[in-house]
Amino acid sequence: MATASYACNPEQTRGRLHPEAPPANRTQFQRDRDRIIHCNAFRLLEYKTQVFINHEGDLFRTRLTHSIEVAQIARTLARNLGLHEDLTEAISLAHDLGHTPFGHAGQDELNACMREMAPQAGGFEHNLQSLRVVDELEERYAAFNGLNLCFETREGILKHCSVKHARELGEVGRRFLERTQPSLEAQIANLADEIAYNNHDVDDGLRSGLIRIEQLMRIEIFATHYAGVMRRHPNLERQRAISETTRAMINTLIVDLTETTLANIKMAVPADVEDVRRAGPLAAFSAPMRAQADALKSFLLANLYRHSRVMRMTTKARRIVRDLFTEFINEPRLLKDEYRRDDDTAQARAIADYIAGMTDRYAIREHRELFRMDQAF
């Protein structure tokens, strides 16, 4: 499907931080996608928590499989809407590159540590860290640090940002000051993220036994599709019925998002991507579907993310992150040379980079080596 006039055009990219010759056999956005897939931070997502720590089960989602699912949903949406698929995929694959170990528990605790022990360093937020990974931390190329991605990809990675940080980020942060929108590719990738995690967390939650089908039957979007599956396949085994239900839910959300966004585009009549930026948010669910998606999100928050078993993991995870940060900020000589800095602010940020880059199992091992005396020697 040809891209629409309001889609981003790789031939008209707003450029890279460091000038490079254009790629010979692929577009600028394909180059971005390929660089993301080959970078270290992308591979590390395989061992970072989505909801369940990696060693709890081989079939639970990780940050890597989550990112792949987001990219698959986002590409479908981009094709339906005439957007640039490679850019949408690149944003989707990169959106969690800066995530800490242990999911949001790790992020929240690292942010708390930064604000308490190094307030001058500005806290921690995983979207900003994802941008920092692709702009500075990856070390793969001779001519520059980072992956040197196109502006459009970097813009999509940065989903939200404070005014203070926006001022520090220059051009990529300007829309948060001017209150304009990112590209439709970025808007779609953001909503694809929501579709993916709501539905795969239902699947993982049921697989784990922490939530039950009977509970979910109070949630309209699940109940409607599960009842439909059982009418068509009354003797279907439980796990297949769950898979069929989540598949149907994802399809319903994609169809609604596509139709609503197309209607919004028709009303706004954007001639190009700059018109998209000046318009209000164009990518959206219909009001009834938004309500159903929010109800599912609220259910997962109350019954899965705050389940006692998940909360126990969260408590342990936060303790590990806090112990590591405290130990390193008080005694930087424990750090590898590459993470030592002379300036206190730079040192705190380097510690945050180190911890954020850890996988679950590496953080557990590092904590064990520092604090378990029976394994210290």
C-alpha positions, 0 to 999 in steps of 0.5 A: 500500500502506498503511503499517504501524503500525511505519512513521514517520508524517508526522503524528507527526514529532518536528519540525524544528529551526525551527518551521514551519507544516505543508505544505498540499498534501503531507506533512511527508516529501514536503516534506523530499524536495522540499527535498533535490532542489531544494538546491544540494548535490544538484545538485553530486553530478552532478560528484562521483566514485563510482568513476571521475572524471566526465570518464573516461566519460559512462556511469559512475555519479556520486554523483548517479546513485548516489543516485537508484539508492539511492532507487529500490531503497529505495522498492521495499523500503519499499513491500514492507515497509509503510514510509513511501516518501517518508521512505525516498526523502528519506533515500536522496537526502540520504545523500551530500550531504556527500561530498567530491570524488573519492569516499572518497579525498577524504573520507579525505584531508580527514579526515587533513588536519583531524586533522593540521593542526586536531586541535581541529576534530574531523576530517571524516566525510561522514555528519556533513557531510551532516547539516551541509549540511541543518542549516546550510550550505544557504542557501535560506530567509529564516527559517533556515539549512539545509533544516530537515528533519524529525527522522526524515530527519535521523536517517536521514542520520546512519548512524554517529557517534562518541560525542564527536560524538553528544554534540554533536549533541543529540537526533539523536545520542542513539541512538548514546549509548543504542545504540538503532536508527533507524527502519526507513525509515533501516535500509532506506535504508542497505541499499539504498545497499549493494545499489546500489553493489555492483551498479553498481560491478560494471557500471562495473568491467566497462564500464571493463575493470578487472575481467573476467567470468572473475574474477567467475565465482568470486563465487557471486551473480554466477556464479549469475545470469550462468550463468542469463542465458546459459542463457536467452539464449545469444547475448546480447551482452556488455553486455546480458548484464551488465545482465541479470545485475546486474538479477537480482542486485539483484532477488535481494537485494531479495527476500531482504532483504524476506523476512528483514526481514518475518520479523524484524518478525514475531518482534519484533512492533513496535507502533510506531516506538518499538518499532522503535528499542528492538529490535535491527536488524530490516532484514537479509539472511539469513545466506547472502545476507549472506555472498554480498554480503560476498564480492562487496564483498571482490572489488570492494575487491581487484580494482576499488577497489585496481586500479592505475588507480583507485589512481593516480586516488586518489593524485592526488585525495588530493594535490589535497585535501591541497594545497588544505587546506594552502594555505588553512589557511596562508594564509586570505586566499586564500579567498573572504570567505564562508569566512574566520573569526577563530577557528582552529577555525572557520576549519578547519571552513570550509575543510573545508566549502569543499573538501567542497562542491567538485565533482571538476572545480572542485577540479582547476581550483582546484588548477591556478590555485593551483599551475600557474605556467604558468596563473597569470596 
